[in-house]
Amino acid sequence: PAAAAAAAPAPPPALTGGAVQKRLIGLLAFNAGVADVVLFKKHGCYATMMTGNIIKGAMALVDGRFGDAGFFLAMLASYGGGCAAHRVVDRRCEPRAKSRAVALAVTALFAASDAFGGISKRRGALWLAAGFGLLNSISVEVLLTITWMLTIHLQKMTNYATDAVGLAGADAKAAAAFGPVLRRSVVVVSCFFGGCLAGHAFCDAALAAKGFATGLGAWYALMVLAHDRGTLGLDALGTSLLLNQNANPGLRDD
């Protein structure tokens, strides 16, 4: 038994950078709120989430509006391409190159929306959808948190409130805990709402500004780089960000 214990591999070191993860989650949620307001008004569709595009595409197909249906299908393909690109980068690139590849691709795609999307109101959204496919993959695959939709977070918060006040029974009330996952849900909802407020308040100025999408893409790129392994001299996220080694027990409320 002693020999077996000595031969057993040492447990992996605890992942660090939880505070930095939370900050990046908040920033991504805030930006998603801004982007949803401004870019929907600019392009007439959502580039960050695909549920609405599937609904509109299905309706267009039934109504015989095949041009519209083709556009929404292209949005889905573009978003899927962004997700696939993140998967390839995550599996094939060296750890320190992953965030740089994502940042470069996002910047290029958002800039392309400004450069090639001016002729058609919708065309610019196709480039953005690919960029958000990359960014949303970081949220899900790396941070284990959906930062661009609120339904699941509201459900978690409601379940906790129901348990905490005793409506679900004494056992549920005793077990109710405001744990890390729930705190993240509160952060996402609050930051997303704040982003919507900011997006609406400054929407006209954003739409009037040339290169808004380019600036937004550059800001996203800076966020990714600044939160990866201390590349820009800020707080390091260690191996837990953009390395796909994110089985952090602190992310689960058991």
Phi, psi and omega in degrees: 000319180294320179294320180296320180295322180292327182280343182295140180293147179291145179297149180296148179296149180296138179287144182243175175091022181301320180296323179289321175303313181298321179295318179294322176300314179298318179295317179296320179293317178299313180298323179297321177297315178299312183297319182298318181291307187289313186287331175294319178293329181282317188250348179077015177203165179269132177262346184270335183221147192255353182301312180297324179292325176295317180297311181295322179295319179295318179296318179296322180295317179295323182279357180081014177270077190290333175295315177295317179299320178295323178296313182293327173295321178295324176298317178297317180295321180294315179298315178298324177297322176296318177297317179296322179297320178296321179298317179296314179299317183296325184272333190251333185275153172295150185310313185285347180268346186296308183296325180293319179295316179296314182299317180295316182295317180297316179300316181294318182292318180291322176296323178297329177298320177287320187287321187244002183259003185287332183291319182241136179301326184272332189302322180298332182292333181295319177293320181294322181300319177296319178297319179287335172299319176295312185293318180293332176294325175298316180301313186278311188281332184254310184268352178057034184217130174279118185253357185243000175223148190248349188303311183294326179291320177295324177296316179298316181295321179292319178300317179297314181298319179298317179291318187295327180271358175091006182292334181267007178111165183294321180295317179295322179295318180294328183271349183298127181220136178274077189272186184300319181295317180294321178298322177295322178297319178297318178298314182297312181297315182295314182291321178298316179298317177299321177295321177297317178299312181295318180299318180289321182296323184248018186297313183298318179294321180294318181290329180282338183284135175283136177079027180298314181297323178297315178296321179294319178296321178295323178295317176300317180298317179297321178299314182296313182294319184292337183255014181244108172055026177064031185304321182260017177085008178266190182302132181276144178260359177062217184274001186273349182245130177061023176241358180060030175240070194241027179281063184275115182300338178291349180271359183243139171256099183277000000 
